[in-house]
Amino acid sequence: MTQMISRPVPATRTTMRAAVIAAPMTLVIKDAPISSPRGNEARVKIEGCGVCASNIPPWEGREWFHYPMQPGHLGHEAWGVVEKIGGDVTKVSVGGRVGKGRTMGALHSVRMPPSHLRHSAHTLSAASAR
C-alpha cells in the first residue's frame, strides 16, 4: 500500500522584511508590502547590498532628515535574483542573477526597470567576500 504524503503549498508572500532607520542611530526591521512589477519593471529578491559613506549622515542624524525613513532607504550596490517580471520585460528573466548600483538595497525585494540592472554571472556570498 502506498501512502501519499501531502506537503503544504507555500503561501504567496505579500510582505517583506525591510531595514528602517526609525531615528538617528536606530535601525529596526519591519514588514513592508511587496508590490508586483509594472509592465516595464522587474522585482529582484535582494541577497545583499553595500553601504557607503553617503549613508553616514542619515544614520548619525541631521536636522533636515525626516524619520522614520522609508523602508530600505539606505544601501547601495544591491544584488540578487529576478523574482518576477512585468509583461514588457525582455532583457532579464525570472531566476537571473542581477546587480544594481545606487538603489534602496536594505529591502528583501525591490522593483526597478530592467535597464537599471546588470547581469551577474557569478554567485556572490559572504564566504566569497572574505
C-alpha positions as CSV (number, residue, x, y, z in Angstrom):
1,M,0.0,0.0,0.0
2,T,1.4,3.4,-1.0
3,Q,0.8,6.2,1.4
4,M,0.6,9.8,0.0
5,I,2.2,12.5,1.9
6,S,1.0,16.0,1.2
7,R,3.2,18.9,1.8
8,P,1.8,22.4,2.5
9,V,1.9,24.7,-0.5
10,P,3.8,27.9,0.5
11,A,1.6,30.9,0.5
12,T,2.4,33.8,-1.8
13,R,4.2,36.4,0.2
14,T,2.6,39.8,0.5
15,T,5.2,41.4,2.8
16,M,9.0,41.5,3.0
17,R,11.5,42.4,5.7
18,A,12.9,45.9,5.4
19,A,15.5,47.8,7.3
20,V,14.1,51.1,8.5
21,I,16.1,54.0,10.1
22,A,13.5,54.9,12.7
23,A,15.6,57.6,14.4
24,P,19.2,58.7,14.3
25,M,21.4,55.6,15.0
26,T,18.3,53.4,15.4
27,L,17.6,50.6,12.9
28,V,14.5,48.4,13.1
29,I,13.4,45.6,10.9
30,K,9.8,45.9,9.7
31,D,7.4,44.2,7.4
32,A,6.7,46.2,4.2
33,P,4.4,45.4,1.3
34,I,5.7,43.6,-1.7
35,S,4.5,45.2,-4.9
36,S,4.2,43.5,-8.2
37,P,6.3,44.8,-11.1
38,R,4.6,47.0,-13.6
39,G,4.9,46.3,-17.4
40,N,8.5,47.6,-17.7
41,E,9.8,46.5,-14.3
42,A,11.4,43.5,-12.7
43,R,11.2,42.6,-9.0
44,V,14.5,41.4,-7.6
45,K,14.9,39.4,-4.4
46,I,17.8,41.2,-2.7
47,E,20.5,39.0,-1.3
48,G,22.9,41.7,-0.1
49,C,23.9,45.3,-0.6
50,G,26.8,47.7,0.2
51,V,26.6,50.7,2.4
52,C,28.8,53.8,1.5
53,A,29.9,57.0,3.2
54,S,26.8,58.9,1.9
55,N,24.7,56.7,4.3
56,I,26.6,58.0,7.4
57,P,24.8,61.4,7.8
58,P,21.3,59.9,7.7
59,W,22.4,57.3,10.2
60,E,24.0,59.8,12.5
61,G,21.1,62.2,12.2
62,R,20.9,65.7,10.7
63,E,18.1,68.2,11.3
64,W,17.0,68.1,7.7
65,F,16.3,64.4,7.6
66,H,12.8,63.1,8.4
67,Y,12.4,60.0,10.5
68,P,11.4,57.3,10.2
69,M,12.8,56.9,6.7
70,Q,11.2,54.8,4.0
71,P,11.9,51.1,4.3
72,G,15.2,50.2,2.6
73,H,16.1,53.9,2.1
74,L,19.8,53.4,2.7
75,G,22.1,50.9,1.0
76,H,23.7,50.8,-2.5
77,E,25.0,48.3,-4.9
78,A,22.4,45.6,-4.3
79,W,22.5,42.2,-5.9
80,G,20.0,39.3,-6.1
81,V,17.8,37.2,-8.2
82,V,15.0,38.3,-10.5
83,E,11.8,37.1,-8.8
84,K,9.1,38.4,-11.2
85,I,8.9,40.4,-14.3
86,G,6.4,42.7,-15.9
87,G,4.8,41.9,-19.3
88,D,7.0,44.2,-21.3
89,V,10.4,43.0,-19.9
90,T,12.7,41.2,-22.4
91,K,16.2,41.8,-21.2
92,V,16.1,39.8,-17.9
93,S,14.3,36.7,-16.9
94,V,13.0,35.1,-13.7
95,G,15.8,33.4,-11.9
96,G,18.5,35.5,-13.5
97,R,21.2,36.9,-11.2
98,V,21.5,40.7,-11.4
99,G,23.1,43.7,-9.7
100,K,22.2,47.3,-9.3
101,G,24.1,50.3,-8.1
102,R,22.6,53.2,-6.2
103,T,19.3,51.6,-5.1
104,M,17.4,51.1,-1.9
105,G,19.2,47.9,-1.0
106,A,18.1,47.3,2.5
107,L,15.0,45.6,1.4
108,H,14.1,41.9,0.8
109,S,12.7,42.7,-2.7
110,V,12.9,45.8,-4.9
111,R,11.1,46.8,-8.1
112,M,13.0,48.6,-10.8
113,P,13.3,48.9,-14.6
114,P,15.5,46.2,-16.2
115,S,17.5,48.9,-17.9
116,H,18.9,49.7,-14.4
117,L,20.1,46.1,-13.9
118,R,23.3,44.4,-14.9
119,H,23.6,40.6,-15.4
120,S,25.9,38.8,-12.9
121,A,27.5,35.6,-14.0
122,H,29.0,35.0,-10.5
123,T,27.4,33.8,-7.3
124,L,28.1,36.3,-4.5
125,S,28.2,35.2,-1.0
126,A,29.5,36.3,2.4
127,A,32.1,33.5,2.2
128,S,33.4,34.7,-1.2
129,A,33.8,38.3,0.1
130,R,36.2,37.3,2.8
